[in-house]
Amino acid sequence: MAGGKEIRSKIKSVQNTRKITRAMEMVAASKMRKAQARMRSARPYGEKIRVVAAHLAQSLQDYVHPFLVKRDSVKRVGLIVVSTDKGLCGGLNTNVLRTSLNQMKAWQQAGVETRICAIGNKGFGFMQRAGAKVLSHVIQLGDTPHLDRLIGPVKVMLDAYMAGEIDELHLVYTRFINTMKQEPTLEQLLPVPADRITPVAPHSWEYIYEPSAHGVIDDLLTRYIEALVYQAVTENIASEQSARMVAMKAASDNAGTVIDELKLVYNKTRQAAITKELSEIVAGAAAV
């Protein structure tokens, strides 16, 4: 059994660790509220641009944008993987990367090649270790993501789709459900699914385009895809802070349990030492 000094050292070490995890829990809770507010404020914009794009796409009968056309055969697929830059957030990254890897294996078995756009340091490092072909990436987005940093990597994938280098574009990220639940989500971006681009209600008005109808719908659909990716990043950041808060709370609770157990062992060790000393004193007195 370890001596009293060693046990006291272990207790001190665990107490210091608990102080760190408690501080990280409070920081994550503060960032979580801001991230959730940012995520909820981004949702109306994404929904509105989807409705406008649906109306414009239906009003142009003589022009079909390439983003809306399904390819006859799918030989190469693009995948945008959204992960975090930092760890200590439970199984958040593990779940989304497992979903990505399983889908990549399924495509590989079907004879489909995969091209990756990695958003986040964890996903970028994982895809490099896995030997995937990474066309673009962006890391160190911080707690407040900016769209201008996402446009470049996303444009690489959109250009690859327009050039015929990939036939489909998918997005995988962690969707925020609530503070205790976040789930990995895989959805198709291109070609835009028909159910997403169908107007919610029929319309009877006409649009006036400036400078041209084709230019407007081209830019609008590009902004629509960028808005979906930005929304996914905000969802992922909100999920990250929630998962980190829960993980740090669990770590603090476990540290408290370990401290109680170590104190019990320490008290037993100290009592055994006292009993041994008393026995030696009594035996010595009896011998005299």
N, C-alpha and C positions, 0 to 999 in steps of 0.2 A: 504494500500500500504506500502511496506517495506521502511524503512528509508534509507537515503543516505549512512550511514555507512555500513548497511547490504548489500546494492547493491555493494558498493566498495569491500567488502570482497568476494562476489560471483565472481565479475570480476577478482579479483586477483587469486582466486582458479581456475577458468577456464583457465586463462592465464598460470598458472603453469602446468595444465593438458596438454595444447596444446604444451608446451615446451617438455614434456615427449613423447607425440605421434609423434612429429616431429623428435625427436632423434631416436625413435624406427623405424620410417619410413626410415630414412637414413641408419640405421644399417641393416635393412631388405633388402634394395636395394643393399647394398654392398655384403651381404651374398647371395642374389639371383643370382648375376652374377657368383659367384663362384660355387653355386649349379647347375646352368644351364650348366656351362662348365663341371662339374663332370658328370652330367647326360648324356651329349652328348658324352663324351669320353667313357662311359660305353656301349653305344649302339652297336658300331662295334664289341666288344668282344662277346656280347650276340648273335648277328647275325652270327658271324663266328662259334661259338661253336655249334649253331643250325645246320648249314650247314654240319659241320664235323660229328655231331651225326647222321644226316639224311643219309649221305653217308655210314657210318659204319653200321647203322641199316639195310640198304638195302643190303649191301654186305654180311651180315651174314644170309644165308638162313636156316642154321640148328639150329639157336639159336634165341629165341625171349625173350627179357628182360621183366621182370614182369611190368616195368613201361609202356610198350607198350600194355599190355593185358587188355582188358576191362572185368570187372567182370560181371558175369551173373546177379547178383542182388546187389542192393546198399542199405545197411541197416545203415551204418554209414559213415559220410562225415567229412573230415577235412577241416578247413577254416583258412587260414593265414590272419589276419587282420593287415594292416599297417596303423598306425596313427601317430600323432605327440606326443612329450613329453610335449610341452608347448601349451598354448592357445593363445588368441588374434590374431587369423588368420581367422576371419570371420566364414563362415559356412563350412569350409573344413572338420573338423572332424565330424560335424553333418551329412553331406551328405554321407560320407563313412560309418559311423556307422549305418545310416538309411538303406543304401543299404544292409549291413551285416544282420541287424535285420530282414528286409523283406525277405531276402533269407532264413534265419534260420527258420522263421515262415512257409515259403512255404515248406521247407523240413520236418518240424514238422507235418504239415498237411498231408504230404505224408507218414508219419511213419518212417522218416529217422532221426537218431540221429546226433548231431553235436559235433565235437571236435575242440577246438580253439587253435591256436597259435597266441598270441598277440605280435605285434611289435610296441612299443610306449606306453607311460604311459596313454594316454587318452583312447586308445582302451582297454588296460588291465583293467583299473578301470571300464570302462563301462561294459565289459563282466563279471566282478566279480559282479557288481550290478545287472546285468540281470540274474545271476544264471547259466551262461553257464559253461560247463566243460572245463577248460583251461588246456591243457596238457603241454604247455611250453610258455615262454614269455621272452622278453628282452626289457629293458627300458634304457633311458639315453644314446642313441647312439651318441648324440652330432650333430654338424653341418657337421662333416665328418664321415660317416659310414664306418666301417671296416668289411670286410667279415668274419673275424675270430670270431666276436661276433654274427654273424647271423648263422654260421654253426651249432652250438649246438641246438638252438630251432628248426631249420629246420630239422636237423637229427632226432629229436624226432618224427616229423610227418612222415618222410620217413621210419623210422623203424616201426612205427605203420602201415603204408601202406604195407610194406613187411610182417609184422606179421599177416595181415588180420584184424587188429583192425579197420581200416577204408578202405572203398572201393573206395573212390575218394578223391582228394585233390584239393582245390580251393584257389584262391588268390584274395583278394580285396584290392585295393589301389586307390590313387588319381593320375590320369594320367595328366601330364603337357602338355597342348595344347599351351598356350601362357601366357603372363603376366596377362592378364585379364580373362583367362578362364582355369579352371581345372575341370575335370570331374571324378567322382567315377567310377571305372572299376572293374568288376568281371570276372575272367577268370579261366579256368580249367588248372591245372598243371598235375595231374595224374588221370587216365592214359593219357599219352601225346597224344593230338589230332592228328589224322592221317594227317591233312593238315599241321601241323607244322613239322612233321618228314619226310615229302615227299621231296626228293631232288628237288632243283629248276631246275636242268638240269641232264640228264642221264650221267653216268660216265662209263668208260670202263677200269679203272685201278684196280689193285689189291693192297691190303694192306699187309704189313709185321707187325705182331703183336708181341709185347714184353711186358710182358712175355707170355700172352695168349690173344686170341680174346675176350673171355668172360670177363676177368679182365679189359681189355681196355674199352669195351662198358659199363660195369657196372660203372666204375669210371667216364666215360665221361658223361653218363646220369645223374649221381648224380651232377657233376659239372654244368651241363646244368640247372637243377632245381635251384641250389644255385645261378647261374647267373641271372635267372629270378627274384628270390626274391630280390637280390641285386639291380637289375635294378629298381624294383618296389619301393624300399626304396629310391633310388636316385631321382626317379620321384616324390615321395611324399615329399621329402625335398625341391626340387625346387618349387613344388606347394605351400608348406607351406610358404616359404619366399616371394613368389609372392603374396599370399593371405594376408600375414601379412602386406606387404608394402601397398597394396591397402586399407586394413582395417584401417591402421594407418593414411593414407592420408585422408580418409573419416572422421575419427575422428578429425583430425586437422582442416579440412574444417568446420565440424559441430561446433567445439569449436569457430572458428572465427565468425560464424553466431550467436552463443549464446552471445559472447562478444559484438557484434554490437547491439543486441537486449537489453542487459543489460545496455549498455551505453545510449541507447535511453531512457530507463525507468529512469535511473539515472538523465539524463538531464531534463526530464519532472518533476521528483520529486523535483530537485533543483529549477527549475523555479517556480514550484507551491509554494515552501517554500519562495522564494524571493517575489513573488506576494503577498503572505499572509502578510509578514512583511511590505511591502510597504502600503498595505491596512490598517494595524493597525496604521502605522505612520500617514497616511493621516487622518484616523478617529480620532486619538488623537489630531492632530493639529486642526481639525475642531471643536472638543469639546472645546478646549481652546479658 
